């Protein structure tokens, strides 16, 4: 039976492993966070000055798409509409959009074209919440900007939820109809009873599948719907964790693994902030990506254009360094997955077919232990340089054999009992070729020979 198109896309998305997202909109002018309307309880009139000034520079999308590719991302996601209701696309259902503000442009179209030109998969974010729409309730929502406004109850009484759901569906249909292939849709967010069929979720997902059969959809039409057994029809294709990497790969209530993606920010903010200069280092991003892949997950890294759409210098430096690391070590990330062996104390494992990738994150005293891998690996090399590593046994057999009998060891040079600096302090990746069980005896004999040579060559201990 032929696999549905969106499931084939999901498999490819899992191989891609690394993506970049942008939060970009009127709140970029406020520069105090994308929730500024809610946090400061701003009225539509209070927020109007940002609408009147939002006009990103030409070329903003091309610059970000180029940086995403240089940074090693394989897919890129833009906020088509956030909670404030402002649309970065041309919608026949509202004038509250970039087409009717000073930009007079469809920014989603610019984004999609730029991302495709760089060879990346194109994704769009769409908020299920809308603080601008008159039919979206204010008094029954503790997060709505007008939640404490004295006229909110009367406003809500005049509202029509059915009309709002039709508006939501209509805009998603526009996004799925006017821009060619959309590779992913990221919805945000469900809470309280605003979840599932409150959004008409089953019908909404049916419409998406009909218009964009290859498109994958996240889990936020409900509250962790992919975990539930039986799984609701609107569960989406993958679980999305926010500002968090779980301790283990995610599983549903039946214990089966789920596709998942860790989503977090390059600073501490989701959108441009003049006061947040707490940038995560390239090392932190590289190790977070390895962490996700080692647990069978993806990483979606969020970045923040300023109101003109420009790339901050620090974001460019960080992503270029991450991209440089991936150009040398990408085989351990793209198409890789969780390994069949548990996390070692010095770092993490990822695996692709018969190659086991050891991500050495911490310097080790003496030789480096490969737990439970005796007789299972043939040879190894540093992925970035192709330099051979020395696979070895206990360096002092019969005297010190602290580790398990199924363990084997390696180091970057001889004598293997010495301590050597890591070739890459951010993450030194060593690729090991996995052998068959039947090769164990011959491999152990070669390691015994190498061990004898190692003992002979090492310096005397005083």
KATABEL-V642146 format. One record per backbone hydrogen bond with DSSP energy under -0.5 kcal/mol. CO is the residue of the C=O (numbers start at 1). NH is the residue of the N-H. Records with the same first field share a line. If there is no record, write none. Layout:
CO->NH ; NH
This chain:
4->7 ; 8
5->9
6->10
7->11
8->12
9->13
10->14
11->15
12->16
13->17
15->335
16->18
17->299
18->74 ; 75
19->301
20->77
21->303
22->24 ; 79
25->28
26->29 ; 30
27->31 ; 32
28->307
31->274
33->36
35->39
36->40
37->42
38->41
43->47
44->48
45->48
47->50 ; 51
48->52
49->53
50->53 ; 54
51->102
53->55
54->103
57->60
59->63
60->64
61->65
62->66
63->67
64->68
65->69
66->70
67->71
68->73
69->72
74->121
75->20
76->123
77->22
78->80 ; 125
80->88
81->127
82->85
83->131
86->82
87->98
88->107 ; 108
89->91
91->94
95->97
96->87
97->100 ; 101
98->104 ; 105
101->104
105->107
106->110
107->111
108->112
109->113
110->114
111->115
112->116
113->117
114->118
115->120
116->119
121->76
122->183 ; 184
123->78
124->186
125->80 ; 81
126->188
133->136
135->137
138->141
141->144
144->147
146->149
149->152
151->155
152->156
153->157
154->158
155->159
156->159
160->164
161->165
162->166
163->167
164->168
165->169
166->170
167->171
168->172
169->173
170->174
171->175
172->176
173->177
174->177 ; 178
181->183
183->216
184->124
185->187 ; 218
186->126
188->128 ; 129
191->194
193->195
194->191
195->198
196->199 ; 201
197->200
200->204
201->205
202->206
203->207
204->208
205->209
206->210
207->211
208->212
212->215
216->185
217->237 ; 238
219->222 ; 225
221->196
222->224
224->227 ; 228
225->228 ; 232
227->253
232->235
238->219
239->241 ; 261
241->263
244->246
250->258
252->255
256->252
259->239
260->298
261->241
262->264 ; 300
263->243
264->302
266->280
269->267
272->33
275->277
277->279
281->285
282->286
283->287
284->288
285->289
286->290
287->291
288->292
289->293
290->294
291->295
292->295 ; 297
293->296
296->260
298->262
299->19 ; 301
300->264 ; 302
301->21
302->266
303->23 ; 305
305->272
306->309
308->57
310->306 ; 312
312->316
313->317
314->318
315->319
316->320
317->321
318->322
319->323
320->324
321->325
322->326
323->327
324->328
325->328 ; 329
326->330
329->332
330->333 ; 334
333->336
337->351
344->347
346->361 ; 362
348->359
350->357
351->337
352->355
354->356 ; 434
355->352 ; 357
356->358 ; 432
357->350 ; 359
358->360 ; 430
359->348 ; 361
360->428
364->366
368->410
369->371
370->373 ; 408
373->376 ; 377
376->435
379->433
380->389
381->431
382->385 ; 386
387->382
389->391
390->411
392->409
394->397
396->399 ; 400
404->407
406->374
408->370
409->392
410->368
411->390
415->418
418->420
427->429
428->360 ; 430
429->383
430->358 ; 432
431->381
432->356 ; 434
433->378 ; 379
436->439
437->440
439->443
440->444
441->445
442->446
443->447
444->448
445->449
446->450
447->451
448->452
449->453
450->454
451->455
452->456
453->457
454->458
460->462
